[in-house]
Amino acid sequence: SKEAVNLCAKSISKNMLDGMDIQTSIRNAIPQLPNILIRILESSTLNSTLDYALDDVLLALRDHQPTQEIINNLILLAQKYEGMSASQICTGCFEQDFNKLLARAKTENASEVILEQDGESFLHQKFISAKLIHIIEPTHSLVYKTFWEKLHSACKDDGHLAISERVFRVTQKNLTSFLLTANNEDILKIVFKEQENSTEQTNRSDLQGNRQV
């Protein structure tokens, strides 16, 4: 029922506020979602395609078809999203998340932020200013990976990164850190903690030309 759906959404939101990651929040929702919907939501979340999945689910539920037909369609959706393998979040999502990172750094008057991904559950953001501000956000690893890939790609191209209406100069200091500047002013240093182990072997040859001392 509509009431049950609203209660479920509120439960998921509360679970996340209580510190659960997105997947656990979905699985522990009260009232509990049908298993087929849990499969769709979890897999699309991990692949950064949740918006598309929700549209597909709504279309499947709106169709005036027999119950078994709807179930079959939902099973196909689960298989579709479980079979996806996204490597980055979408451009719009990246700009939104990156702008949020920059805004938080400005609010905290931070010159540096250290990013560390905890599995597929949380992104740790440590803003360094007069004191250390530690923010933990429930999110999957594609956000962290996309941040690194976008900054690295900018360095490999012309050294510029356009975010909304702003353009930053990106300098790669080493395998794990980048410096954003604008109008010859340092904006933010972004450090990816423990990223070197996962990128060094595949990207070391590409990075040689971008390293600066």
C-alpha positions in Angstrom: 0.0 0.0 0.0 1.0 3.7 -0.3 1.2 4.0 3.4 3.5 0.9 3.7 5.8 2.4 1.0 6.1 5.7 2.8 6.8 3.9 6.1 9.5 1.8 4.3 11.2 4.9 2.8 11.2 6.6 6.3 12.7 3.5 7.8 15.5 3.4 5.2 16.2 7.1 5.8 16.3 6.5 9.6 18.6 3.5 9.2 21.1 5.6 7.3 20.9 8.4 9.9 21.6 5.8 12.5 24.9 4.9 10.7 23.9 2.0 8.5 25.3 1.8 4.9 22.8 2.1 2.0 22.5 -1.7 1.4 22.0 -2.6 5.0 19.4 0.2 5.4 17.4 -1.2 2.5 17.6 -4.8 3.8 16.6 -3.7 7.4 13.7 -1.5 6.3 10.4 -1.9 8.3 8.1 -2.9 6.8 10.4 -5.2 4.8 10.6 -4.9 1.1 10.0 -7.9 -1.1 13.3 -9.7 -1.8 13.0 -9.0 -5.5 12.9 -5.3 -4.9 15.8 -5.5 -2.4 17.9 -7.2 -5.2 17.0 -4.4 -7.7 17.8 -1.6 -5.2 21.0 -3.1 -3.9 22.5 -3.9 -7.3 21.5 -0.6 -8.9 22.9 1.3 -5.9 26.3 -0.4 -6.4 26.2 0.4 -10.1 25.1 4.0 -9.6 22.0 3.4 -11.6 19.4 3.7 -8.8 17.4 6.5 -10.6 17.0 4.3 -13.7 16.1 1.3 -11.6 13.4 3.1 -9.8 11.9 4.3 -13.1 11.9 0.8 -14.4 10.2 -0.5 -11.2 7.5 2.1 -11.4 6.8 1.3 -15.0 6.6 -2.4 -14.1 4.2 -1.8 -11.2 2.0 0.7 -13.2 1.3 -1.8 -15.9 -2.1 -3.4 -15.3 -0.9 -7.0 -15.7 -1.5 -10.1 -13.8 0.6 -10.4 -10.6 2.7 -13.2 -11.9 3.5 -11.1 -15.0 4.7 -8.2 -12.8 6.8 -10.6 -10.7 8.4 -11.9 -13.9 9.2 -8.4 -15.1 10.7 -7.5 -11.7 12.9 -10.7 -11.9 14.1 -9.6 -15.3 14.9 -6.1 -13.9 16.9 -7.7 -11.0 18.9 -9.8 -13.5 19.5 -6.7 -15.6 20.9 -4.5 -12.8 22.8 -7.4 -11.2 24.5 -8.0 -14.5 25.7 -4.4 -14.9 29.2 -3.4 -14.3 29.6 0.4 -14.0 33.0 1.9 -13.6 32.0 5.5 -12.7 29.1 7.5 -11.5 27.3 9.7 -14.1 28.5 13.2 -14.9 25.7 14.9 -13.1 26.2 12.8 -10.0 29.9 13.5 -10.0 29.4 17.3 -10.3 26.9 17.2 -7.5 29.1 15.2 -5.2 32.3 17.1 -6.1 30.6 20.5 -5.5 29.4 19.2 -2.1 33.0 18.3 -1.3 34.2 21.8 -2.3 31.5 23.5 -0.4 32.3 21.6 2.8 36.0 22.4 2.4 35.1 26.1 2.0 32.8 26.0 5.1 35.5 24.3 7.2 38.2 26.6 5.7 40.1 23.5 4.8 43.2 23.5 2.6 43.3 19.7 2.3 40.9 16.8 2.4 41.8 13.1 2.7 39.4 10.6 1.2 39.2 7.0 2.2 36.7 4.4 1.0 35.4 1.7 3.4 34.4 -1.2 1.2 31.0 -0.6 -0.5 29.6 1.2 2.6 31.1 4.5 3.6 33.3 7.3 2.3 35.5 9.0 4.9 36.3 12.6 4.3 38.9 14.2 6.6 39.0 18.0 6.2 42.2 19.6 7.5 42.1 23.2 8.7 42.7 24.6 12.2 41.3 21.2 13.4 40.5 17.9 11.8 36.9 17.5 10.7 35.9 13.9 10.0 32.8 13.3 7.9 31.5 9.8 7.1 29.0 9.4 4.3 27.2 6.2 3.3 28.0 5.6 -0.3 29.5 2.9 -2.6 33.1 2.9 -3.9 32.2 4.3 -7.4 32.1 7.9 -6.0 35.6 7.5 -4.7 36.8 5.9 -7.9 35.2 8.5 -10.1 36.8 11.4 -8.1 40.2 9.8 -8.7 39.6 9.0 -12.4 38.2 12.5 -13.2 41.2 14.2 -11.6 43.7 11.8 -13.2 42.0 12.2 -16.6 42.1 16.0 -16.3 45.9 15.8 -15.7 46.4 13.5 -18.7 44.4 15.9 -20.9 44.9 19.6 -20.7 45.1 19.9 -16.9 41.7 21.5 -16.5 38.6 20.2 -14.8 35.2 21.9 -15.5 32.6 21.6 -12.7 29.3 23.3 -13.4 30.4 26.9 -14.3 33.8 26.7 -12.7 37.1 25.6 -14.2 40.0 24.4 -12.1 43.6 23.7 -12.9 44.5 20.2 -11.6 48.1 19.3 -10.8 48.9 15.7 -9.8 51.5 15.7 -7.0 52.0 11.9 -6.9 49.9 8.8 -7.4 47.5 9.7 -4.5 47.2 13.4 -4.4 46.0 16.3 -6.5 46.0 20.1 -6.1 43.1 22.2 -7.4 43.9 25.8 -8.3 41.8 28.7 -9.8 43.1 32.1 -10.8 46.6 31.2 -9.5 45.1 30.5 -6.0 45.3 27.1 -4.3 41.7 25.9 -3.7 42.1 22.4 -2.3 44.5 19.5 -2.0 42.7 16.1 -2.4 44.5 13.0 -1.1 43.3 9.5 -1.8 44.3 7.3 1.1 45.5 3.8 0.3 44.6 4.3 -3.4 48.2 3.7 -4.5 48.0 -0.1 -3.9 45.0 -0.4 -6.2 46.2 1.9 -8.9 50.0 1.8 -9.0 50.4 -1.3 -11.1 47.9 -0.3 -13.7 48.5 3.4 -13.9 52.2 3.9 -13.0 53.3 4.2 -16.6 50.6 6.6 -17.4 51.4 8.8 -14.5 55.1 9.3 -15.1 54.5 12.4 -17.3 52.1 13.9 -14.7 54.3 13.6 -11.6 55.6 16.8 -10.0 58.0 17.1 -7.1 
